[in-house]
Amino acid sequence: MFGFGKKRSKFGKWLDRQRMTQEELREAAKIGRNTASRVCSDPEYTPSASTIKKLMKVVRRVDPNAKVDDFFDM
């Protein structure tokens, strides 16, 4: 299930469009399950700099032009 009926952040919506699960993201970025869930569902959450770096490394495999500002209000 890709985002149907779930509250999603900008990052979560992007993840759904890529048809990637939170578990796939978690494994690729080497982040915890709670962090992955929060990044994808809480629009007010801003992860630490090291977590953002891990997430953007995964994102840029799919979209090399993606920017942190596309996902998080900094």
PyMOL commands that place a pseudoatom at each C-alpha (Angstrom):
pseudoatom trace, name=CA, resn=MET, resi=1, chain=A, elem=C, hetatm=0, pos=[0.000, 0.000, 0.000]
pseudoatom trace, name=CA, resn=PHE, resi=2, chain=A, elem=C, hetatm=0, pos=[1.601, 3.252, -1.133]
pseudoatom trace, name=CA, resn=GLY, resi=3, chain=A, elem=C, hetatm=0, pos=[0.152, 6.123, 0.858]
pseudoatom trace, name=CA, resn=PHE, resi=4, chain=A, elem=C, hetatm=0, pos=[-3.539, 5.322, 0.654]
pseudoatom trace, name=CA, resn=GLY, resi=5, chain=A, elem=C, hetatm=0, pos=[-5.246, 6.940, 3.625]
pseudoatom trace, name=CA, resn=LYS, resi=6, chain=A, elem=C, hetatm=0, pos=[-2.000, 7.678, 5.469]
pseudoatom trace, name=CA, resn=LYS, resi=7, chain=A, elem=C, hetatm=0, pos=[-0.958, 11.094, 6.731]
pseudoatom trace, name=CA, resn=ARG, resi=8, chain=A, elem=C, hetatm=0, pos=[2.207, 11.873, 4.752]
pseudoatom trace, name=CA, resn=SER, resi=9, chain=A, elem=C, hetatm=0, pos=[4.975, 14.453, 4.785]
pseudoatom trace, name=CA, resn=LYS, resi=10, chain=A, elem=C, hetatm=0, pos=[6.570, 15.816, 1.608]
pseudoatom trace, name=CA, resn=PHE, resi=11, chain=A, elem=C, hetatm=0, pos=[9.174, 13.070, 1.907]
pseudoatom trace, name=CA, resn=GLY, resi=12, chain=A, elem=C, hetatm=0, pos=[6.485, 10.416, 2.394]
pseudoatom trace, name=CA, resn=LYS, resi=13, chain=A, elem=C, hetatm=0, pos=[4.591, 11.613, -0.676]
pseudoatom trace, name=CA, resn=TRP, resi=14, chain=A, elem=C, hetatm=0, pos=[7.795, 11.471, -2.734]
pseudoatom trace, name=CA, resn=LEU, resi=15, chain=A, elem=C, hetatm=0, pos=[8.463, 7.964, -1.448]
pseudoatom trace, name=CA, resn=ASP, resi=16, chain=A, elem=C, hetatm=0, pos=[4.946, 6.889, -2.470]
pseudoatom trace, name=CA, resn=ARG, resi=17, chain=A, elem=C, hetatm=0, pos=[5.410, 8.334, -5.980]
pseudoatom trace, name=CA, resn=GLN, resi=18, chain=A, elem=C, hetatm=0, pos=[8.611, 6.302, -6.314]
pseudoatom trace, name=CA, resn=ARG, resi=19, chain=A, elem=C, hetatm=0, pos=[6.680, 3.210, -5.171]
pseudoatom trace, name=CA, resn=MET, resi=20, chain=A, elem=C, hetatm=0, pos=[9.293, 2.579, -2.490]
pseudoatom trace, name=CA, resn=THR, resi=21, chain=A, elem=C, hetatm=0, pos=[8.319, 1.250, 0.921]
pseudoatom trace, name=CA, resn=GLN, resi=22, chain=A, elem=C, hetatm=0, pos=[9.504, 2.709, 4.197]
pseudoatom trace, name=CA, resn=GLU, resi=23, chain=A, elem=C, hetatm=0, pos=[11.268, -0.585, 4.853]
pseudoatom trace, name=CA, resn=GLU, resi=24, chain=A, elem=C, hetatm=0, pos=[13.203, -0.298, 1.577]
pseudoatom trace, name=CA, resn=LEU, resi=25, chain=A, elem=C, hetatm=0, pos=[14.114, 3.277, 2.484]
pseudoatom trace, name=CA, resn=ARG, resi=26, chain=A, elem=C, hetatm=0, pos=[15.151, 2.229, 5.981]
pseudoatom trace, name=CA, resn=GLU, resi=27, chain=A, elem=C, hetatm=0, pos=[17.460, -0.482, 4.697]
pseudoatom trace, name=CA, resn=ALA, resi=28, chain=A, elem=C, hetatm=0, pos=[18.977, 1.676, 1.939]
pseudoatom trace, name=CA, resn=ALA, resi=29, chain=A, elem=C, hetatm=0, pos=[19.578, 4.674, 4.204]
pseudoatom trace, name=CA, resn=LYS, resi=30, chain=A, elem=C, hetatm=0, pos=[20.525, 2.597, 7.259]
pseudoatom trace, name=CA, resn=ILE, resi=31, chain=A, elem=C, hetatm=0, pos=[18.162, 4.471, 9.562]
pseudoatom trace, name=CA, resn=GLY, resi=32, chain=A, elem=C, hetatm=0, pos=[15.883, 3.185, 12.309]
pseudoatom trace, name=CA, resn=ARG, resi=33, chain=A, elem=C, hetatm=0, pos=[12.285, 2.101, 11.830]
pseudoatom trace, name=CA, resn=ASN, resi=34, chain=A, elem=C, hetatm=0, pos=[10.934, 4.914, 14.031]
pseudoatom trace, name=CA, resn=THR, resi=35, chain=A, elem=C, hetatm=0, pos=[12.980, 7.530, 12.178]
pseudoatom trace, name=CA, resn=ALA, resi=36, chain=A, elem=C, hetatm=0, pos=[11.760, 6.280, 8.782]
pseudoatom trace, name=CA, resn=SER, resi=37, chain=A, elem=C, hetatm=0, pos=[8.171, 6.354, 9.987]
pseudoatom trace, name=CA, resn=ARG, resi=38, chain=A, elem=C, hetatm=0, pos=[8.501, 9.855, 11.378]
pseudoatom trace, name=CA, resn=VAL, resi=39, chain=A, elem=C, hetatm=0, pos=[10.253, 11.230, 8.273]
pseudoatom trace, name=CA, resn=CYS, resi=40, chain=A, elem=C, hetatm=0, pos=[7.460, 9.863, 6.085]
pseudoatom trace, name=CA, resn=SER, resi=41, chain=A, elem=C, hetatm=0, pos=[4.461, 10.812, 8.193]
pseudoatom trace, name=CA, resn=ASP, resi=42, chain=A, elem=C, hetatm=0, pos=[5.212, 13.911, 10.293]
pseudoatom trace, name=CA, resn=PRO, resi=43, chain=A, elem=C, hetatm=0, pos=[5.337, 17.114, 8.195]
pseudoatom trace, name=CA, resn=GLU, resi=44, chain=A, elem=C, hetatm=0, pos=[6.710, 19.062, 11.205]
pseudoatom trace, name=CA, resn=TYR, resi=45, chain=A, elem=C, hetatm=0, pos=[9.650, 16.704, 11.832]
pseudoatom trace, name=CA, resn=THR, resi=46, chain=A, elem=C, hetatm=0, pos=[13.133, 17.811, 10.831]
pseudoatom trace, name=CA, resn=PRO, resi=47, chain=A, elem=C, hetatm=0, pos=[15.687, 14.999, 11.149]
pseudoatom trace, name=CA, resn=SER, resi=48, chain=A, elem=C, hetatm=0, pos=[19.286, 15.493, 12.244]
pseudoatom trace, name=CA, resn=ALA, resi=49, chain=A, elem=C, hetatm=0, pos=[21.908, 16.533, 9.708]
pseudoatom trace, name=CA, resn=SER, resi=50, chain=A, elem=C, hetatm=0, pos=[23.400, 13.029, 9.585]
pseudoatom trace, name=CA, resn=THR, resi=51, chain=A, elem=C, hetatm=0, pos=[19.976, 11.484, 8.915]
pseudoatom trace, name=CA, resn=ILE, resi=52, chain=A, elem=C, hetatm=0, pos=[19.248, 14.031, 6.182]
pseudoatom trace, name=CA, resn=LYS, resi=53, chain=A, elem=C, hetatm=0, pos=[22.577, 13.167, 4.567]
pseudoatom trace, name=CA, resn=LYS, resi=54, chain=A, elem=C, hetatm=0, pos=[21.687, 9.444, 4.581]
pseudoatom trace, name=CA, resn=LEU, resi=55, chain=A, elem=C, hetatm=0, pos=[18.206, 10.118, 3.183]
pseudoatom trace, name=CA, resn=MET, resi=56, chain=A, elem=C, hetatm=0, pos=[19.453, 12.412, 0.431]
pseudoatom trace, name=CA, resn=LYS, resi=57, chain=A, elem=C, hetatm=0, pos=[22.014, 9.829, -0.658]
pseudoatom trace, name=CA, resn=VAL, resi=58, chain=A, elem=C, hetatm=0, pos=[19.117, 7.432, -1.326]
pseudoatom trace, name=CA, resn=VAL, resi=59, chain=A, elem=C, hetatm=0, pos=[16.956, 10.138, -2.932]
pseudoatom trace, name=CA, resn=ARG, resi=60, chain=A, elem=C, hetatm=0, pos=[19.723, 11.204, -5.319]
pseudoatom trace, name=CA, resn=ARG, resi=61, chain=A, elem=C, hetatm=0, pos=[20.013, 7.664, -6.687]
pseudoatom trace, name=CA, resn=VAL, resi=62, chain=A, elem=C, hetatm=0, pos=[16.528, 8.238, -8.110]
pseudoatom trace, name=CA, resn=ASP, resi=63, chain=A, elem=C, hetatm=0, pos=[16.571, 12.007, -8.639]
pseudoatom trace, name=CA, resn=PRO, resi=64, chain=A, elem=C, hetatm=0, pos=[20.077, 13.540, -8.865]
pseudoatom trace, name=CA, resn=ASN, resi=65, chain=A, elem=C, hetatm=0, pos=[18.640, 17.080, -8.875]
pseudoatom trace, name=CA, resn=ALA, resi=66, chain=A, elem=C, hetatm=0, pos=[16.672, 16.733, -5.618]
pseudoatom trace, name=CA, resn=LYS, resi=67, chain=A, elem=C, hetatm=0, pos=[17.380, 19.240, -2.871]
pseudoatom trace, name=CA, resn=VAL, resi=68, chain=A, elem=C, hetatm=0, pos=[16.921, 19.051, 0.880]
pseudoatom trace, name=CA, resn=ASP, resi=69, chain=A, elem=C, hetatm=0, pos=[14.498, 22.012, 0.635]
pseudoatom trace, name=CA, resn=ASP, resi=70, chain=A, elem=C, hetatm=0, pos=[12.194, 19.869, -1.516]
pseudoatom trace, name=CA, resn=PHE, resi=71, chain=A, elem=C, hetatm=0, pos=[11.471, 17.736, 1.556]
pseudoatom trace, name=CA, resn=PHE, resi=72, chain=A, elem=C, hetatm=0, pos=[12.286, 19.620, 4.737]
pseudoatom trace, name=CA, resn=ASP, resi=73, chain=A, elem=C, hetatm=0, pos=[11.666, 23.203, 5.862]
pseudoatom trace, name=CA, resn=MET, resi=74, chain=A, elem=C, hetatm=0, pos=[15.048, 24.382, 7.046]
for i in range(1, 74): cmd.bond("trace and resi %d" % i, "trace and resi %d" % (i + 1))
show_as sticks, trace
zoom trace
